[in-house]
Amino acid sequence: MFSAACFSLAVILMSSAAAHAGDEKSGAASAPQSVRPSADRPVEVPEGKVPGPAIDDDFDFPEEQAQLAVVRISDPLAPLNRAVFKFNDRLYFWVLKPVAKGYNVVFREDVRTCIANFFSNLLTPVRLVNCILQGKFKAAATETARFFVNSTMGVLGFGDAGKIVFNLEISDEDLGQTLGVYGLGNGFYIVWPIVGPSTLRDSIGFGGDLFVNPISYLEPFGASAAVGGYRRFNDLSLRLGEYEAIKEAAIEPYAAVRDGYVQFRNALVDK
């Protein structure tokens, strides 16, 4: 969990950065009208070749363009980020994963899911406030309804009665996304110890979310950090294998995690 010191560091980094690169996306360009086949001008097929399907002039390819989109983000802290990435990688494989495997043996998946539900319900204020800030009032109403249903029928949130009984979907909103909706770019890429990949915008957003996060008000600070850390560890226990899959599929894991994280966050802002 981020501490106040992490938030202060993010602000300092923002003020000292020389330039903040925005996200740039490029899609596949459409072929010029003069060279595209049409009903009036059939495509010429060389002898012995089988003609391919005709292309509708008015049809574009949003899915293909999305796949060809290139994620761009400034990474001026790359040497430091790579060092922290390596530390996090070893921490995961040497400590967190073995402990999580033992944890999974003791606690069945349904128990761990109930614990994750409880924390999700507890963090409703974070999502609710950001839904309101983004003008998503229907989602804000849904979050409010989910909280009351899960806190009662779901027994303090351990059960997700809101989704199971009333089909009320959770809204995955945070201040980092809210800042993005208001036009603030990612800034530059940051890898935090233990926490993992982030951006300048998301780091500041995380610090802002602490003000509406009930866990951050636990006293003393060590108790707050312990509870927040346990929440993340329990979530990790439900996702073992995801990080390994990313590493196995990537030629350069650091770049794959960076670009994947930024693309994922951009998608959340755009939805």
N, C-alpha and C positions, 0 to 999 in steps of 0.2 A: 504494500500500500504506500502511496505517496505520502510523504510527510510535508510539513510546512516548508522545510528546507528545500525539498524538490521543487515546490511551487516557486519559491524565491529564485532558485537557480534558473528556472525556465524563463522568468521575467528578465533576468540579467542577460541570458543568452539572446533574447529577442532584441534587446536594446543594443547589443554589441554586434549583431549580425550585419554584414555588409550589404547583403541583398537577400531577399526572400523570393524564391522561385515559385510561381504558381503552378497549378496542374495544367498540363498541355495534353490534349487528346487529338490523335489524328486518325481519320478513318480512310477507308479505301475510296479513291476518287472514281467517279463514274466516267465511263468512256465517252468521248465526244459523240454528239449526235451523228456527225458525218460518217463515222466508221462503225456505228452500231447497226445491226440488221433490223429491218422492219418489213411490214407487209408489202410496201411499195418497192423496196430495194432488198431482195433476198440476198443472203450471204452467199458469196461464191465459194464453192467447195472444190478443192483440187481433186483431180481424177483419182479414184481408188480410195478416197477418204469418206468416212461416214459423218454427215453433218450433225452437230450438237443441237441441243434444244434452243429454240429462239428465245431472245431476251426481251422482256417487256420494257419499253423505254421509260415507263412511269414507275417501274418497280425498283425500290432500293433494297439494300441488304443490311438492316440495322444490327442483326445478330453477328454477321460477319464483320461489320465495322466495329462492333464492340469488342470482338476478339482481337482485332488488329490495333485497338487503341493502345497507345504507348503511355505509360505512367511516367511523369517527370516530377522530380522533387529534388530540391537542393540538399546536398549531403556534405556540408563543409566539415562536419565532425567525423568523417568517415574513419580515420585511424582510431579514434577513441571509441566510436560506435562499434567497430569491428572487434576491438578488445573486449568491450562489454558483452557483445554478442557471443564471443567465445566463452566468456565466463558463464553467461546464462546457459549456454549449450552444455557445458560440463556440469553445472549445477543440476540441470535437468536430468542428465543421464546418470550421474554419480550419486545424487541425493534424492531429488524429488520423485523421479520415476520409481526407484526401488521402494521408497517409503509409501508411495501411492499404491503400489502393488500390494504391499502388506495391509494397507488401509482398506483396500478393496476386498481382501480376504475376510477381514473382521466385519466390515459393514457391507451388506448387500446393496446392489444397485438401487433398489427401490427406496432403501433408507437414505442413501446419499442423494437421491433425487428429491426426497422430502426435505432434506436439509437445504438443498439448492433452492427449492420453492420458498422456504421460510425466508431466506436472505433476499430473494427476489421480491417478495412481498414487503419486506422491511425497507427496501430501497425504492419503493413506490414514489416518495417525494421527489427523488432525482428525476425520474421519468416524467412525472406529472408537471413539475415546474418547467421543464424543457419543452414539453408538448404545448404548454400555454405560451411560452416565449416564441415558439415557432408558428403560433396561430393554428395549431392542430387541435381545435377545441373538441372535436368528436373523439379523438384519441385521448384527450385529457379526461373526458367524461367516462370513457372506457376504463382508463386507469383507476379512476375513482371508484367505479363500480366493482372492478376486480379486487381492489383493496378491501372493500367492505364484505364482499362475498367470500374471499379467501380467508379473511380474518375471522369470519364466523363459521360458515359452512366448511371451510377448509381447515378449521382448527388452527388459528394463529398463522395461517399461511403454509402449513406443512403440506397441505393438499391444494392443488390448483383447480378448485371447484369452478372458478370463473371460466376457465377454458373448457373443462370437461362437461359441465352442466349447461352453461349459458353461451359457450363458444365466444368468449371475450378474449381476444388476442392481445398479448403484451405489446407495448410500444417500446422499441429499443432506442430510446433517445437520451442524449447527454449533452452537456454544454459545449463539448467540442463540435458536435454536429450543429448545434444552434449557432455557434459562431460562423460555421461554414455556410449555413443558410443565409446569414446576414452579410455574406460576401468576403469574410476573412479567409485568406488562403492558408494552406497547410504550414507555410513558413519553411522550416527545414526539418530534416529527419533526426530523430533522437532515439537511442536505445538506452533504456533505463535498467540498472541492475535489478534482477529478480522480476520486475514488472514487465520488461520486454520492449517491443517496438512502440514508438509513438511519434508524434510530430510536435512542433512548438505549439501549434493551435490546440492540439488534444491535451498536451501537458498543462497548459493554462486552463483549459476546460475542466480537466480532472481536479485541479486545485479549487476551481470555483464550485464544482459539484460537492466538495467536502462540506460546504456551508449548509447544504440540505440533506446531507447523508447522516442518518441517525447514528451510525457506527462511530463517526468521528467525534461525537460528543461523549463517548464513554471515558470515564476517568479511572485511573490515570492514563496517560498517553499510551503506555505499554499495553494496557488492556484493549484499547482501541486498535492498535497495530496488530495485536494477536488475533482478535476477532476478524479483522479485515483480511489478515493473512490466511486464517483458516477458511474463510469463505472462498478465497481464490484457490486454495489447495483442494477443497472439496470439488470445486468446478473442474479443476485439472484432472481429478480422479475419474471424472465422467468422460474425459476427452483424451485419454491415453491412446497414443497411436497417431494422432493427427499431425503432430510435429514431425514424427518419424517419416510419415508419408510425404510431407513437404520436402524434407531433406533428401529422401531417396529419389524424388522426381526432379530435383533441381541440380543443374550443373554447378551453380554458384549459390549455395544456401543463403548467404547474407543478402545478396541482391534479390533472391526469390522472396524471402520473408519481407524485405523492405517494400518491394513493388506490390506484393500481394496485400500487405497491410494498407498501403496508401490507396490501392484500387478499391479495397473493401470499404474503407472509410469514405471515399468519394461517392461510392454507390449509396451508402447510408444517407449522405447529405442530399443526394439528388432524388431520393425516392419520395 
